[in-house]
Structure formats: C-alpha cells, structure tokens
Amino acid sequence: MREDIHQTPAAPLPALDLAVRAGCELTYQCEVETPALVTFKPRHDAYQSIRHESVVFEPDLAATEFEDDHGNIVYRTVLKPGTNLLRYDAIVMVPSAREDFMHLDEPIPPHLLPASLLRYTLPSRYCDSDKLLDFAWRQFGHLPHGLSRVRGICDWLHRHIEYLTGSGSPNISAHDVIERRYGVCRDLAHCAVALCRTFNIPARYVSGYVPDIGCEDPGTPMDFHAYMEVFLGGRWQVFDARFNTPRTGRIRISAGYDAVNSAFTTLYGAATLTGFYVWSYQVDAEVVGVGDPVDLSQRLCGTPEIRFPPSQGSASQPLTSPSLICGKSG
C-alpha cells in the first residue's frame, strides 16, 4: 500500500527550493546470467521531487520497474556474463528547511494505528526488538513516551556505539551491535529501529542519499546512508543515530523492516561488485544537468551555510545550530 495514504501532515508543506544531484554507478562482473533486484531510485513525495532523471542498465539489460509492499521503487533485471553497469542519476528538488521542522510529539497507541503500520512494531531479522526488551526498559523506560524517548534512544546510541568504518556484517543484528558496542550506519539504524519497536513505536529502516548541505565536507567518499523513520503525530519522521543532528536535503530511496528491504541490489546468484560510486551534492539546476560529468567543483554544499544559486536571488542562510562536520556512512 502506498505510504501517502497514511501521511497526514499537520504543518504546511515546505517549499522544494534546493536542487540536489544524486545517483550512483554500480559495476558487476558475472560468470553466468544472474537475476537481480535493484533499488536506487527515490520516489516522489511531498518532501522530494525528481526534476530530471536517467536510468541505465548496460549492456542492453532488460529491466522492469515495480513498487514493493513498502512503497519502494524496484527494478528487476538479469545481469549478463561479463561486465554489467547499473547507473542512476537525477536532479531532485528538496526543502531548505531542516528535517526536524516537522517533528510532532504525538505517539499513537497500537490499537489506534492503521493496520498496515502494525508490522513496523514487530521484531525483524536485523531489528530483533524481542531480545532488547529488558535493556530498553532499563535504559529508556523513565523517559516520556514519544519524541523524548526516541531522541533519548538516538542520543544513547550516538554516544555509546562507536562508528567504525568497515565493521559492517550481514550476520549481526541490533542485539549483537549493542553487545559489542560498535558498527556502521546500518547497525546504528537497526539498533534505533529495534529499540523504538520495544516501546510499540512504529519504526522503519531507511536508506538514502545525504548531501552535505549546511555542514562541512568531511572529505571522505560518498556512500548510501542508513537511518530510521518513526511514525508519530500521523506521519513518518526522520531520526539518525549516526549523525544525531537534523539534516537538510536528505533524499529517501527505500524503507522497510530492516536492511533486507533496502539493499541497493539483491542478487539471485553469484556476481562480484567491481565498481561502486555514489554522489549526492547540491547544485544549480540551471547549470548542472543529468548526464553531465560528476563534478564536485560545481557543488553548492559542503559549507556551514545553506547557499542558493544566484539565479534564485536568495542569500545564503547560516544554520541556527553550531557548524557541523558531516561524515559519510555506509
């Protein structure tokens, strides 16, 4: 079911006044034909609008598009023996408002939730909330239910789970990460989702493109980023235990129970990833277009100020919070 059926924004929708170029290029080597699902395309909603896009499957791979039961846009294809190139490139319009402008503190008890959202209160493969019940109530049970509890969970994870590049594994769950106390953004997202679910707060794992709008460029390679959304006040709201600071211009690609529903590729056979390149940066949409070479010298982000193209006639906007140094996550 489409998620916009459940969305009931109680605040005026923000203007989509910034342009972000976002995309990726994935290269796979195969020995034999290999069926694959590919999830790298965002979808239109009230907070992100695709202005132009290009989707490439080479060499001449047939691909069909469908919407899964979490509302994600998924491509089905069959990789061929040899080199396969999967590329997505888009100009996406996003709001200059920080994502916390729409935070509402209105938790909804399970018996009043839309039936289709109850599934996001249950344990899943990587968000094993059933194993974390005692820990969650000891650590967060004293906090007021709703936003305070969600923020308390993210604060604790940000302080106590070390972000360690390259430590990710498909074999560990939220419970394992809290036991070992380190992980990557995927792990922090799984922990945040699982801990929210222990309190019957609907939470889902999300993967997206996150540009450095309003924060310093850390100088590290770009990647997909994992975070979470919780359902409060009648709509999904963004929280990110990795950075633990509201961002500007985040573009959601996919969401689901956990990382299983948000993998950029799901392979039904053997294939080797030999090339991986992700980009996400603010641009002047009158100057930069889809298909142009990826050129970070044309980026408008990577500074503490939110900058607008001269063509828009708007001055730069300094952040109201201290300057951020934003790392890239995988």
Number of C-alpha atoms within 10 A of each C-alpha: 11 12 15 13 7 16 14 11 15 11 10 7 11 15 14 17 13 26 28 31 27 26 26 21 16 18 17 19 18 17 14 14 15 16 16 18 20 19 22 30 27 23 17 14 11 14 18 22 18 18 16 15 17 13 13 14 17 14 13 11 15 12 18 10 13 12 13 14 12 17 16 23 18 23 18 17 18 18 30 20 14 13 17 23 18 21 19 21 25 23 26 27 24 23 20 21 18 17 18 14 11 19 16 19 14 14 18 17 11 14 8 8 16 11 9 11 17 16 15 23 22 19 20 17 15 25 30 23 29 15 16 19 16 12 15 18 14 9 13 19 13 9 15 11 16 21 18 13 19 23 17 16 21 26 18 15 23 18 12 12 21 16 21 13 13 10 11 17 11 10 8 15 22 25 22 17 19 18 10 10 15 19 24 22 24 27 33 29 32 32 31 32 36 36 31 26 26 22 20 19 28 26 33 31 28 27 29 22 25 25 27 28 29 28 22 17 18 14 11 10 12 21 20 22 23 29 27 26 21 25 23 19 20 18 19 23 18 19 26 24 27 29 21 16 17 15 23 21 29 23 24 23 22 26 24 22 24 29 23 16 20 24 16 20 17 15 16 12 13 13 23 11 12 12 13 12 14 18 22 30 25 29 24 20 19 10 10 19 18 18 12 9 8 19 10 14 7 13 19 22 23 23 17 21 19 22 21 21 18 10 10 11 8 10 12 14 13 14 14 7 10 9 14 20 16 22 16 20 21 17
